[in-house]
């Protein structure tokens, strides 16, 4: 059995596929091709799929970044817990969508930046995170675009400087 976490355009509610059939969730109950199945039936393949998608997005040590980006407890996203309990459908959809991005590792860095900005930036209010209202997202998006432009400029400057010839001062 093979589970792949990815968007399924013909089934927008799907978090991925199980041997090509759409995998959906109603609450915490997985459904394959519209039929409910026990988590245990897909547990191993789902855990492998989570590891593959999370690894593509966040690298081999994905537990902390995945926890931070989703807001799930760190233990919840470890392999043994995914094997035993699975993950919420929304978290699987999140992973599938991020892993399907053209540059999944870059998406992982952007997800970490978004989490950082949400937790400590414009949206932070003491120790509590406010709800992400549409206006907050707009403000955060402006800051993120400006930050990305600055980051791209810094990388270009650094790489240009590296290519410049070294002048012998003697």
N, C-alpha and C positions, 0 to 999 in steps of 0.2 A: 504494500500500500504506500502511495506517495501523496503527501499533502504539499501544496505550493501556496504560499500566501501571496496574493496579488489581486489587483482589481479584475473583476470579470465583467466587462462591459455589457454583455447580454443579460447579466444578473447583478444589477447594481447593489443589491443587499448582500451579496456573497463576499466573504473575506478571503476566498481563494478557492482551490479545487482539491478534491480527493480523487485521485486517478482520473482526472478530467471532469468529474461531476462537481457542480457548485457546492461549496461548503458555506452554510449559513448558520446563524445562531438565533434562537428564540430564548432570551434570557441567557442562561448558561448551558442550554441544551443544544448540542451540535445537530445539524441536519445535513445529510448528504443526499443531493438530488431531491430535496423536499421531504425526506424521511428522517425522523429522529433516530439517532444512534447513541449508544452509551459512550461517554468520554473514553472509557477504557479501550474501546475498539480502535480509536484513532490516536490514542495518547502518544505512542512512540513516534508515529509519523508526524503528528502535530508538533511534538517537542523538537524533532529534527528540522521541521519547517521554520519554527520560531528561531532556532539556532542559526539556520541558514540566512533568514531574512535579517535578523538582528546583527549577525556577523557582517553581512554586506553593508549594513547601514552604519553600525557603530564599531566595527572591528571585533576581533576575537574576544576581548574583555568587555562584552556588551552590557553586563548586568547593571552597573551603576548608571551609564548613560541612558539605557532604556527606562530604568526606574525614574530617573530625573525627568526625562522628556514626557513620560506618560503620567507621572505623579503616583504610580503604583509603588507599593512597598518593595524594597530591594529583594527581599526573600521571595516575594510573589513571582518574580520573573526569572528565578533560578531554574535550571533544567529539571531538578528533582521535583520542584513545585509544579512546573508546567506539566510534567509527566503525571503527577498525581491529580492536579486540579484544573489544568488548562489555563486559559486566560480569558478575560471578558472579550466578547465579540468585537467591541469597539477597539480594543488594544490590538487584536489580530488584524483588523482592517487598517489600523494605523501603520502597523509594521509592513503589511503587504503594499500599501500605497507608497510608503517611504522606500522600500526595497525596489519598487518598480520604476522609481525616478531614474532618469538617464544616468545620473552620477550618484548612486546611493550613498557612497561614503561622504561626498560633499553635502548631501542632504542631512546626513547624520551630524555633521559639524553645524549646519544651520539649525537643526533641531536643538542642539545643545546651546547655541547662541540664543535662540528664542526662549528656551527655558531660563537661561541666565537673565535675559532682559526682563522676562516676566517676573522672576523672583526677586531681582535686586534693582531693577530699573524703574521705568516709568509707572508700572503697575503696582510696585511694592508699597505696602502700607504696614509698616512694622513687621511683625512676624507672620501676619496673615495675608494670604493671597486673595485679592478681590475677584469677583466674577469677571470674566473677560467680556465686557460689553462691546458692541460694535465700534463705538467711539474709541475705546481703549485700543482695539485692534488697529484702527486707522492710525492712531498716534504711534503705536509700536511699529507699524509697517513703515512709516516715514523714517523713524529712527533706524530701523533695520536697513532700509535702502541706503541711507546716508552712511551707515556703518560699513555696509558691504562695498560701497563705492570707495570709501577711505581705505578699506582693507585691500581692495584691488590696486589702488594707487600705491600703497605701501609695498606690496609685493612687486609691482612694476619697478619702483624706485630701487628696491633692494637688488632685483635681478639685473637691472641696468648697471648699477654700481659694481656688481660682481664682474660684469663683462668689460668694464673700463680697464685700460692698461694701467699697471702700477708704475708710477714714476719713481726712478731711482734718485734719491735726494743727495747722493754723494758726489 
